[in-house]
Amino acid sequence: MEEKEYLEFGETAYTEKTRAVVKIEDGCNNFCTYCIIPYARGRVRSRKIENIIEEIKQIAKEGVKEVVLTGIQIAAYGKDFDEDITLIDLLEEINKIEGIERIRLRFIRIKTINRRICK
């Protein structure tokens, strides 16, 4: 609960030779009555966009064509930053990376999807 910044933790997880899983955030701010995640993982903490982009550029250099963005509540990406950065901003930057052909989103709650994400 005390941790306010995302701590980088190391290596990229590869599920196959063509796909890599990249964690972009951790934690949750919802405090649902049935859920322990905010107590166990703390509040939303997003990775810095530049760290994610660097990791994905390295992944692309290794020939991986697909990245899976994951976290506890990825639609909340950037809500903990002072500047106005959202999941869409991250997706737009990843889309510019040469060699990445597919971007998948894992663990996105339907309740958090807005019009900007749908575009």
Residue pairs with C-beta under 8 A, 6 or more apart in sequence:
1 38
1 39
1 42
1 43
2 42
3 42
3 45
4 43
4 45
4 80
5 45
6 25
6 26
6 45
6 46
6 47
6 48
7 45
8 47
8 51
9 23
12 20
12 21
12 22
12 55
12 58
12 59
13 20
13 21
14 20
14 21
14 64
15 21
15 68
17 63
17 64
18 64
18 65
18 66
19 64
19 65
19 66
19 67
19 68
20 56
20 59
20 64
20 66
20 67
20 68
21 67
21 68
21 70
21 106
22 52
22 55
22 56
22 59
22 67
22 68
22 69
22 70
23 47
23 70
23 71
24 46
24 47
24 52
24 69
24 70
24 71
24 74
24 77
24 90
25 44
25 45
25 46
25 47
25 71
25 72
25 73
25 74
25 76
25 77
26 41
26 42
26 44
26 45
26 71
26 72
27 37
27 38
27 41
27 42
27 43
27 44
27 45
27 72
27 73
28 35
28 37
28 38
28 41
28 43
28 44
28 72
28 73
28 76
29 38
29 43
29 44
29 73
29 76
29 79
30 38
30 73
31 38
37 72
41 72
43 80
44 72
44 73
44 76
44 79
44 80
45 80
46 76
46 77
46 78
46 79
46 80
46 81
46 85
49 78
49 85
49 89
49 90
49 93
52 90
52 94
53 93
53 94
53 97
56 67
56 94
56 97
56 100
57 97
59 67
59 100
60 97
60 98
60 99
60 100
61 99
63 99
64 99
64 100
65 99
65 100
65 101
65 102
66 100
66 101
66 102
66 103
66 104
67 94
67 100
67 102
67 103
67 104
68 104
68 105
68 106
69 90
69 94
69 103
69 104
69 105
69 106
70 106
70 107
71 77
71 107
72 107
73 107
73 109
73 112
74 87
74 105
74 106
74 107
74 108
75 87
75 108
75 109
75 112
75 113
75 117
76 112
77 85
77 86
77 87
77 90
78 84
78 85
78 86
78 87
78 89
78 90
86 116
87 117
88 116
88 117
91 103
94 100
94 103
95 103
